[in-house]
Amino acid sequence: MTSYTASQLLPLSGIQHFIFCRRQWALIHVERQWQENALTAEGRILHRRADDPFFTEKRKDVVIARAVPVSSYNLGLTGICDVVEFTMAESATSSNGVKLPGREETYLAAPVEYKRGKPKHNHSDEAQLCAQAMCLEDMLLTTIPQAYLYYGQTRRRVTVELTLELRELVTKMSAEMHTYFKRGYTPRVKISKACRSCSMADLCLPMLEEKETASAYIRRQLEAEIR
């Protein structure tokens, strides 16, 4: 497995963008462009409610940590977990248990990711959550079998089993993201229904790209101004 350096780490949240649309990911993470719409604004507000850095609380046998920074040099990813729940293990010798500073008990870790809307069909939310868990596993030297997604629209918490297939998807997407980033590559448009709700539509110009490349469009505009 490839090992990355600190300067090579890519934003973990990019996996969701990458699965949704590789061009969207490249516009954001390669070309450094971003445009917010109502959907992304709602998501940002929802995360603001969850993210309270350095704050922890204990509810019975569960220690809740918010805005937890995570990274993996194996995946080459770094990011922030909205919430990580540490549930007291039934046995102090649990193989997946971890020790927390200032606490004698052994705990089992599980990230919780907050999302606006409702569950998607493309597994992008699950992949992002799994990437968080895999980062935590590398950092805590443990195994995390399941994690949780909370959706603002349905107000429901969904359990996500971190299967081998999901882990392989995360590994594959991470490797592809690094390849694109190293090349500085932005894919051409592939128009789909997702374009209608994409926050990058005005920058991506999918309908225009279908007819001509962005470079050709810019060249044509410059030539028109010179005339």
N, C-alpha and C positions, 0 to 999 in steps of 0.2 A: 504493500500500500504506500502511495506517495505521502511524504511528510512535508508540510508547508511551514514557512517561517511566519513570524508575526506580521510582517509587512505584506504578506501574500494573502492574508485572511480576507474573505469576502463576506458581506452582510448575509447572515443566515436567513433573514426575511426574504431575500431574493429568490429563494426556492419557490415560494408561492407565485411570484411574478413569472418565473421561468416556466413553470408548468402551465400557467394561464396563457402566456404568450411570450415566446423567446424574444420577439422584437421589442415588446414592452420592457422586458428585463434589460435588454441592451440599451434602450433609450435612457433608462434610469441609471443603470450601473456602469455602462461603458461611456455613454455620451454625457452623463451627469445632467439629464433633463428630468424635470418633474412638473406635473400639473395636477392640482387637486380638484375633485368634483364633490358633489354632495355625498356620495357613497364613501369616499376616502375620508372626508371630514367627519362623518359619523363614526367611522372606525377609529380615527385619531382621538375623538372625544371619549369613546368607550375605553380605549387603552389608557387614557389619562386617569380615568377613575380607578383602573387596576394598578397602575404604576405609581408606587410610593416608595422611592429608593430607600434602602437601609431600614425599612420598617418590617418587623416581624411580630407575629402574635401567636398565641397558643390557644387552641380550642380542644379541650379534653386531651386526646392522645395525638393531636396533629399540630405541628409547628408550621406556620405559614410565612414564607418569605416572599417579598414582592420586588419586582424589577431586578432580577438576579442576572448578572452578567455571566455569559457562558462562551466557551470557545473550544474548538477541536483542531489540533494541528494535523490530524489524520484526514479529516474532511476538508480542512482549509476554510472553516466557517467561524464566524463570531456574531454574537447578538445578545439580546436581552430576553429572558423569560418573564412573561407577565407575572406569573406566580409559580412558585415551587412549593408543593406540599410535602412535608416530611412526616410520615405516619409511623408512630411507634411500632417497632417490630414485636411480634409475639414472643420471639426468642432473642436473647442478647447475642446469640451466635449465628443469627440469620446470615446466610451467604451473601445476600444482597444488601445487608444493613450497612449504614454509615454512621459515624459519630459526628455530632454537632458540637461546636465550641461551647463550653460551659454546661454541657448536659451529659449525664452519665448513660442515658438510654441509647439504644440503637434504633435508627430510623430508616424507613424505606422512602426513597425520593420519587416524585412524579410531577412533571410540569403541567401547568394549566394555562391554556392560551385562550384569550378572549377575542371573539370575532363578532362583527356586526352581521346582520342578516341571518341566514339559515344555512344548514349543511349544503355543500356543493357536490357536484357529481364527478369532478376531475381529481379528487384526492389531493389537491394542493394544500388544503388546511392540514390534513393528516401528515403530509410530507414535512411541512414546516414544524409541526409539533414533534414529529419523530426526530428531526434534525436537532431540536432542542434537547431531547432526551439523550441522543447519542453524544452530544457535547457534554452533558452532565455525566454520562457514563465514563467518558474519558477523564473528566476532572475528578470525579469521586471514586473511580475504580470500582464501579458497581454495575449491576444490570437492572434496567428498568423495563419491566414487561408491558406496562400500560401507562397511558397518560390521558389527559382530558381536554376537551374543547367546550367552551361555553359560548352559546350564540345569543346575541342581544335581541334578535327578533323573536325567537321562540322561547327565550329565557329558560333554556334547557342545557343541561350539562351532558355531554356525550362521552362515553368511554371509548378510547381508541386503543386497540391491541397493536402493539408494536411488533408486527410480524416480520419474518425474514424478507418477504416480498417488499414490504414498505421500506425496510432498511436498505435493501438493494436499490430501490428507486432513489432514495436520498443520496446514496453513494454515487449513482450514475449521474443524477442531476448536478451534483456538486462538481464532479469531474468535467462535465460539459460546460458548466458556468466558467470554470477556470480556463478551459480551452478558448472559449469565446472572449473572455476578458484579456487573455494574453495576446490574442490576435487583434484585439480592438474591433471585433466583428459585430456588425448589426445586421440581422437577417432582413430580407425583404418582406413586404406585407403578404400575409395570407389572410384574406378577409373571412371573417366568421361572425356568428351572432354575437360573440363576446365583444366585438368592436363597438357595439351600441352602448355598452356600459363602461367602456374603458376610459379611465381618467386621462389617458395620453392621446386620445383620438385627434385633438387639434394639433398636436405636435407630430403625431405619426402620419396623419393625412392618408388614411388607407385608400380612399377612393381615388385620390390623385396618384398615389403610388402604383395603383393598378394600371394606370395609363402611361406613366413615365416615371423614371427614377427621380429621387430627391435631388441628386446632383444636376440632372438635366433640367429640372424645374428651376433651381436656383440660377443656373447658367442662363436660362431663357429670361428670367426676371432681370438679371443684370444687363443682358443685351438690350432689353426693352428700355431700361433707364438710360443707357448710353445714347440710344437713338433719340 
